[in-house]
Every structure is written in C-alpha cells, then in structure tokens.
Amino acid sequence: MTRTTFSPVRQIFLVFMLAICTLSLSGCGTMDNMFSSWPFSSNADEEVFEQAEALAVTGMDEYNQGNYAEALRAFEEILDRYPFSPQALLAELKAADCHFYRNEYLEAKTLYKEFEERHPTNEAIPYVMFQTGMCDFSRSDRIDRDVSGARDSIQSFSRLLRAYPDSPYSREARARIQAAKEFLVNHEYFVAVFYVRTKQFEQSKHRLKYILARYPNSSIIPKAKSLLARLEAGDPPRWGLSKWLPNIKMPGWIYFDPSDKDIRPEDTSPERPVIPKHPDKK
C-alpha cells in the first residue's frame, strides 16, 4: 500500500485540527486550545509519528461513524504502543467517550477520572467533569431499582458547577441535577406506596412527611399530600394502588428550568433515610 508522506509541519497541523474540530462533545461547549500543550518536537521520530497519526485518523473516522468498538481499538493501540506521542492525549479522552457511547458507564467514568487526574489544567476538564456526571446519570434506570446513579450524578454535576459555574455545560448540569432529584423523590414516594401496600402505615406516613418537608416543589407533592391525608384519616387505600404510583423512569431533564444557579446543601448531602434495595423485598 502506498503511504502519503506529509511534512512535519503539515502533520502537526492535521493532528491539531483533528483534535480540535472532530471531537464530538455533549452540550454546546468548545474545547479550543485544549491540546495547546502538546510537546511537539522537530526531532520526533517520523515513522512513530506517522503510525500514531494513522491510528488517530482511523479512530476518529470510526468514532464519527458510530463504530465505537473499532474506534476504541485504535485509541487503545495508540496508548499501548505510543503513550508519549502527541496523539496519546486525544486517545485518552476519546477512549473514555467510546466506552460512554457503548453504555459502559463505569469504565468510562474511570477513564474520565484518570484523565482529570493526569491533566488537571487541561481545557477539556469542564467537559470531562460533565461526562463524569453523565456516566452516573445514564446508569439511572427505574425508581424500583438501584438509584445510586442519580445520587452520584447530583454530586458529580454539583462539583462541576462549583469548579466551573459558567462553563458551557452548566445549564444542562443544573437541569440534570433537578431531574435526578425528581427521580429520587419519586423513589422515596414509591417506597411510601410500597409501605401502604404492605400495611406498614406508620412507615409510609414517616416517608411522606419527609418528602413534603424536603422536596416541597416536587411534582409528586400533590399525590404525597393526598396519600398522607388518607393515612392520617385512618382511610388508607385498600385497592387500586397503581393509580398512586409515580413515574418509574428518569424524568426528561429538558423540562427542568436550569436558571437557578444556587447549589443547595441537599444537592450533595449524603444524609438520607435508609431505603430498601428493592421495595418488593422486606
């Protein structure tokens, strides 16, 4: 196969533009100059540079076509064979992105955290911190299952807002915090309904009062008030409990107003009542 050879200056320009222009990022942010600290050297081995460059081009081509497994292989090969090449920084970040878009959220989060630890001053850090939150947010499924992802996402997004309150990702992070909090409220309320179903009325009332006190602006509040009133009147629902259930899925974050810039203590507080791992199990 004939290989086209570019001058070193041309090679540097191509890789730089590849990194800056073809990164597919969440949100509306820009990452101008994020690779400005790459240690290019006029004495770099041309063959090594060309091989790493070829892998980077292949990886980005596959990535932009949604072939994340193939892209990941290319980026991992750069990191294995050319860890000190200019393309290695790109490979670190895009390997994490590949895992994320393959729904491998724990693996992606690990790589994002490692990138942040290795390059704490890199201009991609706001994006990396946002994606760390997205890894937590994306593994939230249903309120009757493990809800730790929603809790972790609140902490991750809040950390981004504290560090970079005016980043391009801040508005979406705030909206996702609100969505995650609504998800957790629905989980709390779901447990309260479970207690009604199992005739543990005092536990249900305790949970409902907690919801009313801590989340007064939640959309579930009208239902929570009605259910609590029935319980305190000694008239708990005996049948048709399905109509009392909340939405079991994560609510759409785009419906939440991100204008409130305040991070309240409850956004990151670990103090919550003990919740059963699965409401259908005593």
SEVEXZA-590324 format. One record per residue: residue in three letters; x, y, z of N, C-alpha, C in turn; residue number from 1. Coordinates in steps of 0.001 Angstrom, whole numbers, plus 500000, padded with zeros to 6 digits. Layout:
# residues N
{loti ALA,{X,Y,Z},{X,Y,Z},{X,Y,Z},NUM}
...
//
This chain:
# residues 282
{loti MET,{500855,498817,500000},{500000,500000,500000},{500896,501240,500000},1}
{loti THR,{500551,502191,499132},{501314,503439,499055},{500890,504370,500162},2}
{loti ARG,{501824,504915,500888},{501524,505804,502002},{501956,507214,501634},3}
{loti THR,{501018,508127,501794},{501320,509527,501518},{502112,510110,502666},4}
{loti THR,{503200,510782,502339},{504051,511365,503375},{503849,512868,503417},5}
{loti PHE,{503558,513383,504605},{503382,514813,504791},{504604,515379,505498},6}
{loti SER,{504837,516635,505290},{505914,517307,506007},{505583,517351,507488},7}
{loti PRO,{506597,517447,508351},{506315,517525,509796},{505374,518647,510161},8}
{loti VAL,{505502,519794,509537},{504608,520909,509843},{503178,520564,509468},9}
{loti ARG,{503028,519952,508290},{501686,519552,507831},{501091,518505,508769},10}
{loti GLN,{501924,517566,509221},{501456,516521,510128},{500946,517129,511422},11}
{loti ILE,{501713,518057,511971},{501309,518707,513222},{499991,519429,513041},12}
{loti PHE,{499853,520124,511930},{498608,520867,511670},{497412,519927,511566},13}
{loti LEU,{497593,518792,510848},{496489,517847,510673},{496038,517268,512005},14}
{loti VAL,{496981,516864,512831},{496619,516272,514114},{495949,517305,515008},15}
{loti PHE,{496478,518513,515006},{495878,519565,515839},{494440,519830,515418},16}
{loti MET,{494205,519956,514124},{492849,520215,513640},{491940,519026,513885},17}
{loti LEU,{492489,517820,513792},{491710,516620,514101},{491208,516664,515522},18}
{loti ALA,{492093,517004,516438},{491720,517026,517849},{490703,518109,518147},19}
{loti ILE,{490881,519281,517553},{490032,520411,517892},{488693,520341,517183},20}
{loti CYS,{488688,519939,515933},{487494,520091,515097},{486592,518874,515055},21}
{loti THR,{487119,517679,515334},{486291,516499,515150},{485837,515861,516430},22}
{loti LEU,{486193,516413,517585},{485692,515869,518846},{484197,516048,518908},23}
{loti SER,{483493,514976,519166},{482038,515063,519305},{481712,515174,520773},24}
{loti LEU,{481260,516354,521236},{481090,516622,522651},{479638,516815,522984},25}
{loti SER,{479249,516493,524256},{477923,516784,524741},{477847,518269,525031},26}
{loti GLY,{476633,518815,525003},{476440,520214,525321},{476921,521090,524191},27}
{loti CYS,{476991,522372,524464},{477305,523332,523415},{478693,523907,523596},28}
{loti GLY,{479540,523256,524387},{480825,523843,524733},{481845,523724,523630},29}
{loti THR,{482873,524495,523741},{484003,524419,522825},{485230,524047,523609},30}
{loti MET,{486194,523424,522934},{487414,522987,523602},{488623,523560,522884},31}
{loti ASP,{488484,524816,522447},{489588,525475,521765},{490840,525430,522628},32}
{loti ASN,{491940,525103,521980},{493263,525116,522621},{493461,524023,523653},33}
{loti MET,{492530,523012,523732},{492669,522018,524792},{493944,521199,524635},34}
{loti PHE,{494471,521144,523413},{495688,520386,523194},{496880,521302,522923},35}
{loti SER,{496770,522540,523394},{497816,523511,523087},{499144,523175,523752},36}
{loti SER,{499123,522298,524753},{500361,521988,525477},{501055,520743,524948},37}
{loti TRP,{500618,520219,523802},{501270,519028,523269},{502750,519301,523001},38}
{loti PRO,{503610,518367,523421},{505051,518601,523297},{505606,518168,521941},39}
{loti PHE,{505266,518901,520882},{505812,518567,519576},{507328,518829,519551},40}
{loti SER,{508017,517992,518823},{509466,518154,518741},{509905,517984,517300},41}
{loti SER,{510735,518844,516863},{511223,518755,515487},{512064,517508,515288},42}
{loti ASN,{512531,516910,516384},{513358,515708,516292},{512559,514429,516526},43}
{loti ALA,{511227,514535,516537},{510409,513343,516776},{510607,512349,515654},44}
{loti ASP,{510552,511097,516027},{510708,510039,515037},{509532,510066,514070},45}
{loti GLU,{509811,510305,512802},{508743,510466,511819},{507907,509205,511661},46}
{loti GLU,{508529,508059,511698},{507783,506821,511500},{506792,506584,512638},47}
{loti VAL,{507255,506797,513861},{506370,506649,515018},{505234,507649,514932},48}
{loti PHE,{505568,508875,514569},{504542,509915,514456},{503504,509527,513420},49}
{loti GLU,{503951,509036,512264},{503032,508676,511196},{502128,507517,511607},50}
{loti GLN,{502690,506534,512314},{501883,505393,512744},{500836,505818,513767},51}
{loti ALA,{501234,506649,514715},{500278,507134,515709},{499227,508013,515054},52}
{loti GLU,{499669,508819,514090},{498721,509690,513381},{497714,508862,512597},53}
{loti ALA,{498190,507813,511933},{497298,506963,511159},{496252,506306,512060},54}
{loti LEU,{496676,505870,513238},{495737,505259,514181},{494727,506299,514673},55}
{loti ALA,{495188,507527,514908},{494278,508579,515370},{493238,508893,514312},56}
{loti VAL,{493673,508970,513048},{492734,509231,511962},{491732,508091,511835},57}
{loti THR,{492229,506856,511916},{491337,505695,511852},{490344,505717,513004},58}
{loti GLY,{490851,505975,514201},{489978,506010,515375},{488896,507058,515252},59}
{loti MET,{489249,508263,514804},{488261,509316,514669},{487264,509033,513557},60}
{loti ASP,{487740,508420,512459},{486813,508039,511387},{485774,507054,511901},61}
{loti GLU,{486222,506033,512629},{485306,505030,513171},{484385,505661,514216},62}
{loti TYR,{484953,506531,515038},{484168,507188,516089},{483050,508031,515489},63}
{loti ASN,{483377,508810,514475},{482378,509685,513870},{481298,508920,513122},64}
{loti GLN,{481564,507656,512801},{480563,506810,512167},{479793,505967,513189},65}
{loti GLY,{480109,506135,514462},{479418,505379,515496},{479953,503980,515693},66}
{loti ASN,{481103,503671,515104},{481716,502351,515284},{482666,502413,516480},67}
{loti TYR,{482074,502447,517666},{482862,502741,518865},{483813,501612,519256},68}
{loti ALA,{483461,500376,518944},{484366,499266,519265},{485645,499370,518448},69}
{loti GLU,{485500,499647,517135},{486676,499789,516279},{487474,501029,516670},70}
{loti ALA,{486780,502102,516961},{487465,503328,517378},{488253,503092,518659},71}
{loti LEU,{487652,502378,519593},{488309,502121,520866},{489585,501316,520664},72}
{loti ARG,{489537,500360,519752},{490736,499565,519489},{491883,500451,518983},73}
{loti ALA,{491549,501385,518112},{492577,502273,517580},{493154,503168,518675},74}
{loti PHE,{492285,503716,519506},{492763,504604,520571},{493575,503840,521607},75}
{loti GLU,{493154,502636,521929},{493909,501839,522896},{495265,501427,522347},76}
{loti GLU,{495330,501212,521023},{496624,500861,520423},{497591,502044,520510},77}
{loti ILE,{497063,503239,520333},{497915,504426,520499},{498471,504468,521916},78}
{loti LEU,{497601,504247,522895},{498028,504329,524289},{498996,503206,524648},79}
{loti ASP,{498823,502033,524042},{499712,500907,524331},{501065,501063,523650},80}
{loti ARG,{501050,501481,522377},{502284,501498,521579},{502977,502858,521561},81}
{loti TYR,{502186,503922,521675},{502755,505260,521555},{502258,506159,522685},82}
{loti PRO,{502473,505784,523933},{501922,506538,525070},{502481,507949,525209},83}
{loti PHE,{503632,508228,524573},{504227,509561,524680},{504085,510357,523387},84}
{loti SER,{503279,509856,522485},{503065,510571,521224},{502103,511728,521427},85}
{loti PRO,{502121,512713,520521},{501159,513815,520630},{499709,513344,520563},86}
{loti GLN,{499474,512199,519915},{498105,511691,519759},{497585,511000,521017},87}
{loti ALA,{498436,510752,521998},{498027,509989,523180},{496970,510730,523988},88}
{loti LEU,{497071,512052,524080},{496096,512826,524838},{494707,512703,524219},89}
{loti LEU,{494654,512819,522898},{493389,512615,522195},{492857,511216,522457},90}
{loti ALA,{493734,510218,522386},{493317,508823,522571},{492762,508592,523967},91}
{loti GLU,{493370,509216,524987},{492869,509065,526361},{491416,509516,526463},92}
{loti LEU,{491139,510690,525935},{489802,511251,526052},{488794,510493,525209},93}
{loti LYS,{489177,510161,523978},{488216,509503,523096},{487982,508047,523490},94}
{loti ALA,{488936,507426,524141},{488702,506065,524655},{487592,506103,525702},95}
{loti ALA,{487628,507130,526574},{486556,507284,527560},{485227,507530,526870},96}
{loti ASP,{485228,508375,525836},{483992,508652,525102},{483441,507380,524450},97}
{loti CYS,{484326,506565,523914},{483884,505309,523284},{483163,504422,524287},98}
{loti HIS,{483754,504274,525467},{483098,503468,526496},{481740,504073,526857},99}
{loti PHE,{481683,505390,526956},{480416,506029,527307},{479334,505720,526281},100}
{loti TYR,{479667,505856,525006},{478658,505632,523970},{478389,504153,523727},101}
{loti ARG,{479192,503290,524332},{478884,501855,524339},{478100,501462,525593},102}
{loti ASN,{477650,502485,526332},{476885,502283,527573},{477693,501564,528646},103}
{loti GLU,{478995,501675,528567},{479884,501093,529576},{480289,502219,530529},104}
{loti TYR,{479342,502590,531370},{479471,503828,532134},{480526,503763,533238},105}
{loti LEU,{480659,502633,533892},{481669,502529,534941},{483075,502614,534354},106}
{loti GLU,{483282,501935,533202},{484583,502003,532545},{484879,503424,532066},107}
{loti ALA,{483852,504059,531490},{484038,505430,531013},{484359,506373,532155},108}
{loti LYS,{483635,506237,533261},{483875,507121,534400},{485297,506974,534918},109}
{loti THR,{485791,505746,534978},{487164,505513,535427},{488160,506253,534539},110}
{loti LEU,{487954,506189,533220},{488880,506846,532301},{488767,508366,532365},111}
{loti TYR,{487551,508871,532532},{487401,510326,532677},{488116,510810,533939},112}
{loti LYS,{487960,510061,535024},{488613,510451,536274},{490137,510401,536123},113}
{loti GLU,{490635,509389,535431},{492083,509292,535228},{492586,510447,534371},114}
{loti PHE,{491806,510828,533351},{492197,511968,532520},{492277,513238,533373},115}
{loti GLU,{491280,513432,534225},{491269,514620,535082},{492469,514626,536027},116}
{loti GLU,{492823,513471,536566},{493960,513396,537488},{495289,513658,536779},117}
{loti ARG,{495395,513177,535538},{496656,513341,534806},{496809,514737,534215},118}
{loti HIS,{495694,515356,533859},{495748,516639,533152},{494805,517646,533818},119}
{loti PRO,{495055,517994,535073},{494098,518823,535823},{493914,520231,535279},120}
{loti THR,{494869,520725,534485},{494755,522078,533947},{494340,522101,532480},121}
{loti ASN,{494085,520941,531908},{493690,520882,530504},{492343,521558,530299},122}
{loti GLU,{492167,522222,529166},{490935,522951,528920},{489739,522042,528673},123}
{loti ALA,{489971,520741,528549},{488869,519798,528396},{488247,519395,529724},124}
{loti ILE,{488817,519837,530845},{488373,519380,532157},{486892,519660,532424},125}
{loti PRO,{486335,520827,532083},{484888,521003,532292},{484063,519934,531563},126}
{loti TYR,{484449,519622,530343},{483763,518558,529597},{483929,517212,530289},127}
{loti VAL,{485149,516933,530738},{485424,515659,531412},{484583,515535,532685},128}
{loti MET,{484488,516615,533452},{483692,516585,534674},{482208,516417,534347},129}
{loti PHE,{481754,517066,533290},{480358,516893,532874},{480096,515448,532470},130}
{loti GLN,{481006,514867,531705},{480825,513483,531269},{480875,512509,532439},131}
{loti THR,{481662,512832,533456},{481668,512002,534662},{480270,511977,535272},132}
{loti GLY,{479635,513149,535339},{478259,513203,535821},{477302,512443,534923},133}
{loti MET,{477542,512519,533617},{476678,511811,532676},{476797,510294,532837},134}
{loti CYS,{477976,509815,533195},{478142,508372,533436},{477246,507937,534590},135}
{loti ASP,{477183,508760,535651},{476314,508450,536789},{474845,508584,536397},136}
{loti PHE,{474526,509680,535736},{473140,509956,535356},{472598,508866,534427},137}
{loti SER,{473420,508412,533505},{472964,507468,532485},{472727,506073,533031},138}
{loti ARG,{473315,505752,534176},{473069,504415,534729},{471875,504392,535677},139}
{loti SER,{471143,505511,535742},{469890,505541,536494},{468795,504978,535599},140}
{loti ASP,{468100,503987,536078},{467129,503291,535238},{465714,503506,535740},141}
{loti ARG,{465338,502758,536777},{463985,502816,537314},{464035,503069,538805},142}
{loti ILE,{462977,503689,539315},{462954,504027,540737},{462819,502796,541627},143}
{loti ASP,{462415,501651,541054},{462295,500452,541868},{463576,499612,541798},144}
{loti ARG,{464650,500212,541306},{465931,499518,541250},{466986,500379,541942},145}
{loti ASP,{468247,500076,541698},{469335,500835,542311},{469289,502292,541848},146}
{loti VAL,{469245,503217,542794},{469161,504643,542457},{470453,505378,542782},147}
{loti SER,{471527,504643,543021},{472786,505287,543382},{473323,506158,542252},148}
{loti GLY,{473011,505804,540999},{473483,506604,539875},{472944,508023,539928},149}
{loti ALA,{471668,508172,540287},{471077,509506,540384},{471742,510305,541493},150}
{loti ARG,{471987,509675,542634},{472647,510369,543743},{474061,510783,543357},151}
{loti ASP,{474791,509865,542724},{476158,510177,542329},{476194,511289,541286},152}
{loti SER,{475212,511295,540385},{475200,512322,539343},{474991,513710,539943},153}
{loti ILE,{474176,513806,540977},{473971,515096,541648},{475288,515601,542208},154}
{loti GLN,{476042,514719,542841},{477335,515111,543392},{478316,515485,542282},155}
{loti SER,{478330,514709,541187},{479271,514976,540100},{478955,516288,539396},156}
{loti PHE,{477686,516502,539072},{477309,517751,538403},{477512,518951,539329},157}
{loti SER,{477235,518779,540607},{477443,519867,541562},{478917,520236,541662},158}
{loti ARG,{479783,519243,541585},{481230,519502,541608},{481635,520332,540395},159}
{loti LEU,{481071,520014,539239},{481341,520804,538036},{480887,522252,538228},160}
{loti LEU,{479689,522440,538793},{479151,523787,538967},{479969,524608,539958},161}
{loti ARG,{480499,523941,540965},{481340,524664,541918},{482670,525087,541287},162}
{loti ALA,{483233,524200,540477},{484541,524476,539885},{484453,525394,538670},163}
{loti TYR,{483411,525186,537850},{483254,525948,536611},{481796,526384,536459},164}
{loti PRO,{481356,527344,537273},{479940,527728,537272},{479446,528304,535956},165}
{loti ASP,{480353,528812,535128},{479946,529439,533875},{480414,528653,532656},166}
{loti SER,{480662,527373,532824},{481112,526566,531693},{479953,526353,530710},167}
{loti PRO,{480245,525957,529480},{479177,525687,528512},{478251,524549,528928},168}
{loti TYR,{478640,523778,529933},{477857,522627,530366},{477022,522906,531611},169}
{loti SER,{477107,524129,532139},{476489,524426,533429},{474961,524359,533380},170}
{loti ARG,{474364,524925,532345},{472899,524931,532272},{472353,523506,532225},171}
{loti GLU,{472953,522682,531399},{472479,521302,531320},{472740,520554,532611},172}
{loti ALA,{473869,520818,533243},{474178,520162,534517},{473132,520521,535562},173}
{loti ARG,{472732,521794,535631},{471720,522207,536603},{470386,521513,536329},174}
{loti ALA,{470009,521440,535064},{468746,520791,534713},{468793,519304,535049},175}
{loti ARG,{469924,518680,534816},{470034,517247,535120},{470048,516998,536624},176}
{loti ILE,{470604,517930,537392},{470527,517811,538847},{469069,517798,539279},177}
{loti GLN,{468268,518700,538727},{466858,518753,539090},{466123,517475,538677},178}
{loti ALA,{466454,516955,537492},{465827,515715,537041},{466200,514558,537964},179}
{loti ALA,{467477,514505,538358},{467928,513432,539249},{467256,513536,540611},180}
{loti LYS,{467091,514760,541111},{466409,514947,542397},{464947,514508,542301},181}
{loti GLU,{464301,514837,541185},{462911,514397,540994},{462830,512873,540952},182}
{loti PHE,{463811,512257,540319},{463889,510801,540261},{463990,510217,541671},183}
{loti LEU,{464824,510830,542517},{464988,510345,543886},{463727,510571,544713},184}
{loti VAL,{463045,511698,544477},{461785,511946,545181},{460761,510884,544798},185}
{loti ASN,{460687,510580,543511},{459753,509552,543060},{460081,508200,543676},186}
{loti HIS,{461367,507950,543862},{461764,506708,544536},{461274,506694,545980},187}
{loti GLU,{461460,507813,546680},{461001,507910,548061},{459482,507679,548126},188}
{loti TYR,{458776,508312,547223},{457314,508185,547220},{456903,506747,546857},189}
{loti PHE,{457629,506133,545940},{457347,504744,545568},{457461,503831,546787},190}
{loti VAL,{458480,504073,547610},{458655,503283,548827},{457480,503516,549780},191}
{loti ALA,{456999,504762,549853},{455848,505060,550712},{454618,504277,550259},192}
{loti VAL,{454411,504197,548955},{453284,503411,548430},{453480,501932,548721},193}
{loti PHE,{454728,501476,548631},{455017,500082,548973},{454641,499788,550421},194}
{loti TYR,{454938,500726,551329},{454579,500540,552730},{453059,500480,552904},195}
{loti VAL,{452335,501251,552118},{450866,501172,552181},{450419,499790,551724},196}
{loti ARG,{451006,499313,550642},{450618,498008,550110},{450874,496896,551111},197}
{loti THR,{451931,497034,551926},{452255,496022,552924},{451688,496378,554306},198}
{loti LYS,{450804,497391,554337},{450103,497810,555554},{451044,498295,556653},199}
{loti GLN,{452164,498861,556239},{453086,499489,557188},{452824,500999,557148},200}
{loti PHE,{451672,501387,557691},{451170,502744,557516},{452008,503804,558220},201}
{loti GLU,{452544,503485,559380},{453363,504465,560079},{454649,504768,559307},202}
{loti GLN,{455247,503719,558746},{456447,503933,557945},{456131,504774,556715},203}
{loti SER,{454961,504518,556127},{454561,505295,554959},{454369,506768,555319},204}
{loti LYS,{453709,507022,556439},{453496,508410,556844},{454832,509118,557119},205}
{loti HIS,{455743,508415,557755},{457063,508998,558027},{457748,509373,556715},206}
{loti ARG,{457696,508495,555731},{458335,508760,554444},{457661,509923,553720},207}
{loti LEU,{456344,509982,553761},{455610,511057,553093},{455902,512414,553733},208}
{loti LYS,{455982,512463,555040},{456303,513720,555725},{457716,514181,555373},209}
{loti TYR,{458619,513236,555242},{459987,513567,554838},{459985,514195,553445},210}
{loti ILE,{459219,513610,552523},{459131,514142,551154},{458569,515556,551165},211}
{loti LEU,{457494,515770,551896},{456855,517090,551935},{457781,518144,552521},212}
{loti ALA,{458577,517753,553504},{459454,518719,554152},{460685,519036,553309},213}
{loti ARG,{461221,518035,552655},{462490,518234,551967},{462339,518635,550505},214}
{loti TYR,{461267,518214,549869},{461091,518491,548437},{459750,519165,548176},215}
{loti PRO,{459507,520342,548739},{458186,520976,548623},{457811,521374,547210},216}
{loti ASN,{458775,521481,546297},{458484,521909,544929},{458405,520761,543932},217}
{loti SER,{458492,519538,544428},{458439,518389,543528},{457045,518216,542934},218}
{loti SER,{456993,517674,541737},{455708,517450,541071},{454895,516353,541755},219}
{loti ILE,{455541,515549,542604},{454832,514461,543281},{454124,514940,544535},220}
{loti ILE,{454328,516179,544952},{453790,516697,546209},{452265,516577,546309},221}
{loti PRO,{451496,516930,545283},{450026,516769,545407},{449609,515346,545746},222}
{loti LYS,{450230,514364,545079},{449906,512971,545382},{450334,512608,546797},223}
{loti ALA,{451501,513070,547194},{452011,512760,548531},{451088,513335,549595},224}
{loti LYS,{450597,514566,549394},{449678,515178,550354},{448377,514398,550438},225}
{loti SER,{447852,513996,549300},{446583,513250,549279},{446724,511916,549984},226}
{loti LEU,{447823,511220,549709},{448031,509918,550335},{448220,510066,551834},227}
{loti LEU,{448989,511073,552252},{449203,511292,553681},{447884,511623,554376},228}
{loti ALA,{447041,512425,553735},{445742,512772,554326},{444884,511532,554516},229}
{loti ARG,{444912,510639,553540},{444151,509392,553677},{444675,508559,554843},230}
{loti LEU,{445974,508493,554980},{446552,507685,556056},{446254,508289,557422},231}
{loti GLU,{446361,509600,557545},{446107,510236,558834},{444627,510209,559203},232}
{loti ALA,{443773,510072,558212},{442337,509962,558479},{441933,508520,558779},233}
{loti GLY,{442902,507622,558765},{442599,506208,559020},{441894,505546,557873},234}
{loti ASP,{442044,506091,556682},{441376,505547,555499},{442387,505282,554391},235}
{loti PRO,{443334,504376,554633},{444355,504114,553609},{443739,503432,552391},236}
{loti PRO,{444280,503678,551212},{443789,502991,550014},{443920,501480,550176},237}
{loti ARG,{442850,500777,549862},{442866,499321,550005},{443049,498615,548665},238}
{loti TRP,{442721,499297,547584},{442849,498701,546260},{443144,499826,545265},239}
{loti GLY,{443489,499443,544046},{443806,500438,543034},{445039,501265,543343},240}
{loti LEU,{446024,500640,544006},{447219,501390,544378},{448042,501824,543166},241}
{loti SER,{447799,501194,542015},{448580,501566,540839},{448382,503027,540452},242}
{loti LYS,{447195,503558,540746},{446946,504961,540397},{447723,505924,541296},243}
{loti TRP,{448231,505413,542402},{449012,506248,543315},{450498,506245,542972},244}
{loti LEU,{450900,505372,542065},{452323,505230,541764},{452845,506419,540949},245}
{loti PRO,{454129,506778,541144},{454744,507856,540354},{455317,507308,539054},246}
{loti ASN,{455884,508187,538263},{456610,507773,537064},{457857,507016,537498},247}
{loti ILE,{458061,505822,536961},{459181,505000,537418},{460480,505316,536684},248}
{loti LYS,{460413,506078,535591},{461606,506373,534805},{462211,507720,535196},249}
{loti MET,{463455,507925,534784},{464095,509223,534975},{463334,510268,534163},250}
{loti PRO,{462888,511342,534772},{462169,512376,534016},{463095,513076,533030},251}
{loti GLY,{462518,513602,531965},{463313,514286,530960},{463914,515572,531509},252}
{loti TRP,{465225,515684,531450},{465910,516840,532037},{465583,518134,531294},253}
{loti ILE,{465195,518043,530022},{464953,519261,529232},{463731,520020,529725},254}
{loti TYR,{462916,519388,530571},{461712,520052,531071},{461972,520829,532359},255}
{loti PHE,{463206,520804,532839},{463524,521486,534084},{464214,522813,533789},256}
{loti ASP,{463922,523789,534625},{464468,525135,534466},{465859,525201,535086},257}
{loti PRO,{466893,525443,534276},{468256,525487,534816},{468681,526873,535285},258}
{loti SER,{467738,527796,535420},{468108,529180,535722},{468597,529372,537145},259}
{loti ASP,{468196,528491,538071},{468616,528624,539463},{470067,528180,539589},260}
{loti LYS,{470962,529113,539893},{472390,528799,539958},{472836,528372,541342},261}
{loti ASP,{471928,528423,542308},{472326,528071,543673},{472456,526571,543820},262}
{loti ILE,{473500,526133,544495},{473673,524730,544842},{473320,524588,546304},263}
{loti ARG,{472177,524052,546581},{471722,523938,547965},{472403,522748,548641},264}
{loti PRO,{472436,522744,549977},{473117,521655,550692},{472583,520284,550326},265}
{loti GLU,{471282,520180,550045},{470730,518849,549769},{471232,518277,548454},266}
{loti ASP,{471836,519117,547606},{472343,518614,546345},{473466,517605,546547},267}
{loti THR,{474224,517758,547601},{475364,516874,547814},{475335,516172,549164},268}
{loti SER,{474293,516384,549932},{474243,515786,551261},{474060,514282,551192},269}
{loti PRO,{474885,513500,551907},{474716,512050,551909},{473678,511581,552915},270}
{loti GLU,{473120,512519,553704},{472211,512119,554764},{470811,511879,554196},271}
{loti ARG,{470433,510637,554089},{469119,510259,553580},{468614,509080,554410},272}
{loti PRO,{467315,508887,554486},{466819,507732,555231},{467205,506437,554549},273}
{loti VAL,{467302,505392,555340},{467647,504089,554779},{466507,503619,553887},274}
{loti ILE,{466849,503219,552671},{465848,502805,551690},{466116,501351,551314},275}
{loti PRO,{465103,500512,551258},{465318,499128,550861},{465919,499048,549475},276}
{loti LYS,{466746,498040,549221},{467351,497881,547913},{466291,497640,546858},277}
{loti HIS,{465246,496963,547206},{464131,496747,546274},{462854,496776,547081},278}
{loti PRO,{461919,497663,546764},{460714,497811,547563},{459857,496548,547651},279}
{loti ASP,{460021,495609,546737},{459221,494404,546787},{459797,493356,547723},280}
{loti LYS,{460914,493690,548348},{461542,492753,549283},{461568,493365,550663},281}
{loti LYS,{461070,492653,551658},{461064,493158,553023},{462455,493044,553610},282}
//
